[in-house]
Amino acid sequence: MCNINYKKYGKQDYKIGKWSGGITTELAIYPENFLYNQRKFIWRLSSASVDVEKSDFTPLPDYDRVLIVLHGEVVLSHKKKRVIRLAQYEQDRFSGTYKTRSFGKITDFNLMVRKGNQGFAQVITLTKESVSVQVEIMEGYKKMSHGFYCAEGKCKVNFHKEECLLEAGELLIINSDYGSISQMNLSGEGKTIWTHMYYNENEI
C-alpha cells in the first residue's frame, strides 16, 4: 500500500522574515512543525531577496544547499573553494560549511538538505505538451519528497492518479515512501522548479 500525501501552498501559507541582506520567505519545511532557527529540519525550501550589492550567507554546517537565481545575476564566492557567476535560472550546489559571499542584487530559490540525505533541483520549461519527469533511483533512503514551485506562468502536475494546478508563486509538496512514485507529468507554460529529496526520518 502506497503512503503518499500532498499539499498545495500559496502566499497565505508562507513565512516571511528578514535576514541581513533582505527578505526571506520560507515556502516549506520538513517536518512541517520544525523551526528553521533550531536547525533540526531535514529539508527546507525558501526564496530570498538580496537587496544589497554584497552580502554574507548564514553558515549552515549541517546542511547542503542548492541556490537557483529567479531574477537578476549574482557572483558567489566560496572562500578558498571557488567563484561562480549565475544568471537567471542557473544554479549552484554547495556545502553550508562554506564561507559564502554574494555580489549582486537578486531574488533566489533555495533548497537546504541535512547532510546524510540527498536533495536536487531542476528548472523545467513547460509547454502545452506534457513533460515526463522520472524519479531517480537512490538506494539507502526510506522517504522521498517532491516539490514543484511555479516560478512563472502556470503548471499542471499529474501524479499517482492525482492532478494539481499551480499559478505563479504556488508550490506543491508530495511526500511518499521511497519508490511509491516513479514518474510524474507536467504541462503548462513558463518555468517550474522541481525539487526532489531523499531521506530517512530516523535521522531527525
N, C-alpha and C positions, 0 to 999 in steps of 0.2 A: 504494500500500500504506500503510495507516494505522499510524503509530507511536504506540502507546498502551501505557502501563504504569501500574499502580496498586498501592497498598499500604495495608493497614489498620493503624492504630496504636492501641495501648492504653496503659494506665498503665505497663506494664513498658517501654515504648519512650520515654517522655517524660523530658526532662532537667529536674531541679528545682534551682533556685538561689535565692539571696537578693538582694534589692535594698533600697534604703534604706527603702522603705515596707512591705515584707512579703516574700512568697514569689512567685517567678515560675516558671512551668512552660513550657518550650519543647515545643510539640506537634509541629512540623515545620519544617524549614528547607530552602531550595533554593539551590544544590545541597546534597545531603544531607551531604557531608563538610565543609561550611564551618562556621566557628565564628562565633557571634554577636559575640563581642568583637572580632573582626578587621574587622567592618563591611564585608565584601565580598560578602555574600549578595545574591541577587536578591529573595527574599521570605521571610518568616518568620511563622508562626502561633504564638501563645502565649496563656496565660491567667495572670493575676496576681491576687493578693490585695493589697488596700490596707488595711493594719491600723492605720493612723494617721489622725487626722482631717484632717491637712494634709500633702501631700507634693508634691515637685517631680519632674517627669518627666525622664528621662535625655535630653539633647539628641541628636537623630539627624539631622544636617543633610543627609545624603544620601538620606533616606527620607521617604516619605509614609505616613501612618498612618490606620487605622480602628480605633476603640475601641467595643466593644459591652458594655453592662452586663449581667452574668449574674445578679448578686444585689446588692440594695441600690440606693441612689441616690447620685448624685455631681454636683458642680458643677465644671466645667472652666473655668479662667480662662487664656486665651491672651493673654499680656501685649501690650497695645497692639493687639489684634486683636478679640477678642470673649469673651463669657462665655456658657456654655450649661449648662443643667441636664438631666441624663439620668436617666430611670427604667429599670426592668428592660427589657431587650431594645431599648432605644433606642441610637442610635449617633451618633458624631461623626467626621467626616473632617477631618484637619488635617495640616499640614506638620511634619516633625520639626525644622524650623528654629525653630518657635515655642517661646517660653519658657512652658511649661505647668505650672500648679499645680492640684492637685485638692483638693477639700474633701468629705470623706465616706468612710466605710469601705465598700468594695465588693469584689466579685470581677468581673473583666472578661475579655473576649476581645479579642485584638489581632491585627491584620494590619499588617505592615510591608512596603512595596514600595519598591525602589530607584527613585529619581527617573529619569524617562525611560521607565519602564514603567507599567503600569496595574494597579490592584487594587480589587476591590469586595467588599462583604459584604452579605448579606441574611438576615434571620431568617425562617424558613418554619415556619408552624404546620401540623402534619401531622394527617391523618385517615386512616381506612381507605381512603378514595377516593384514587386516585393523583393526584399533583400533577405537572404537567409543567413543567420549567424550560427555558427557551430560552436558548441561548448568544448573547450579544450580539455583533454583528459589530464588530470593532475592527481596522481596517486598519493595516498597518505593523509587525506582530509575527509572528514565526515559531513561537512556542511558547505553550502555554497550560497552566495548572494549575488544577484544581478541588479544593476542599476541602469536605468535608461533616462538620461536627462536631455530634454528637448532644448537645445541651445538656441535654435531659431527655426521658424516655420511650424510645422505640425508633424506628429509622428503617431502611427498606429502600431502597437505591439501585439502580436499573436503568439500565445504560448500555452501549451498544455490545455487546449480547448477553451482558453480564455482570450479576451481581447480588451485592450486598454487604449484609449485615445489621449494623447498628450498635446497641450498647447505649449508655446514657448515659455520657458521658465518652470515647467512642471516636471516632476520626477516620478518614476515607477520603480519600486523596490520589490524584488521577488526573492524570497528566502526558501531554501529547499534542502533536503538531504542530498548529499553528493550523488550524482548520477541520475537524479529524478528528471532532469531536463537535459536533453541533448541538442535541441535545436529550437530556435525562435525565428519569427519572421517579422520584418519591419517594412513599412511603406509610409509614404507621405511626401514632405518637401522640406528642404532646409538641412540642418545639421543636428544629429543626436549623438550624445556621448554614451557609449556602452561601457560600463564598468563590471568586472566580474571578480569576485573574491572567494578564495578557498580557505577554510579554517576549521579548527576544532574547538568546540565550546569549552572543553575541559581545561583550556589554556587561559581562561579568563582569570 
